[in-house]
Amino acid sequence: MPAASVLLRVAFACLAGAATAAGAQGGGAAREGTRYGTRADVVAFAREVAADTGLDRERVERWLAAARFQPRIVELMSRPIVDPPRWFEYSPPFLSAERVAAGVAWWKANEDALDRAQARFGVPPEVVVAIVGVETYYGRATGSHRVIDALATLAFDYPRRAPFFRGELKEFLLLAREQGFSPLSPRGSFAGAMGVPQFMPGSYRRYAVDFDGDARVDLWTGAADAIGSVANYLARHDWRPGESALAPARIAAGTRESVVRRLDGGMSERRPLDAWAADGVEPALALEPVDEPVGLLLLEEAADEASVWIALPNFYVITRYNRSRLYATAVWRLAEALRDARGSP
């Protein structure tokens, strides 16, 4: 999947000090900026990558030797969230008038590519614009960490998710070969996500597309490539053209308590709409028939007030980009605000 948004903190049980100590016990250095070249596990990984991919072993070893340990990245990945943010706390930056206005301007500047993406992939322009608006403020904040440093740090000194990040490091080296760039150059998020849409290397290789016809897939400076890639990602995860993502719901007074108990962290399991109706849940507005299970979403509108929504199939497609209910809701709400502000072309 693409990157988790760079604005989300990640709650993992492993503390930064424990991760760093584990890396040091495995031969890694605990000082910031120390290179990885002399570690036996890194050398072994380099040889494995070379054998699996056909990449030149000496070049892989040289690239990994140039990667530097970044303890701050381990801290960011390990920082616990005691109380997850509530919707009214999380949403304001993403739905601000400034972000909407910037999104409308970006939409107008890239209208041709957005229209082509909708025609080809079925994803409306406002949803693509909202994704990049939430991820990187339309390309303004794509990350300052060297990608190879981030991935190496997490691959070799973050035991909790080391297998995942070793896989992404391997994908990154293959991506560099395919796209013809030095793996020592790109910068991205602290988790190694890249470019305007913040794709992880594996997603970059699987879903990014050349949408401007220049025979390269550039997600850093190529707005058209970013647009086509986001639309392709959503389409490949079963985006349903012409359908909404959220619908307001109402719950019968006598069943509200039992329905709310089905929510875990603000989201329920997915069930047929008829099953929800049997429990007293129904759309507050007319809704087209839905042939897939749907969920129930609770949004904290204020400290003592909440709204309830039916999460439709497209909502779950957005969560394939980032699994947070707050993230997916912010994308959809921003998309609606952009559409309203954009008006007719």
Salt bridges, closest charged atoms under 4 A:
ASP41 OD2 - ARG39 NH2 2.75
ASP41 OD2 - ARG166 NH2 3.89
ASP52 OD2 - LYS170 NZ 3.27
GLU61 OE2 - ARG47 NE 3.60
GLU61 OE2 - ARG57 NH1 2.94
GLU75 OE1 - ARG72 NH1 3.14
GLU89 OE2 - ARG86 NH2 2.85
GLU111 OE2 - ARG342 NH2 2.87
ASP112 OD2 - ARG116 NE 3.33
GLU126 OE2 - ARG339 NH1 3.63
ASP149 OD1 - ARG146 NH2 2.90
ASP157 OD2 - ARG39 NH1 2.96
GLU171 OE1 - ARG205 NH1 2.63
GLU171 OE2 - ARG206 NH1 3.75
GLU178 OE2 - ARG205 NH2 2.51
GLU243 OE1 - ARG240 NE 2.75
GLU257 OE2 - ARG261 NH1 3.42
GLU269 OE2 - ARG262 NH2 2.40
GLU269 OE2 - ARG271 NE 3.99
ASP279 OD2 - ARG262 NH1 3.86
ASP279 OD2 - ARG271 NH1 2.84
GLU282 OE2 - ARG250 NE 2.80
ASP291 OD1 - ARG240 NH2 2.84
GLU292 OE2 - ARG240 NH1 2.69
GLU292 OE1 - ARG270 NH2 3.87
GLU300 OE2 - ARG325 NH2 2.89
GLU301 OE2 - ARG333 NH2 3.99
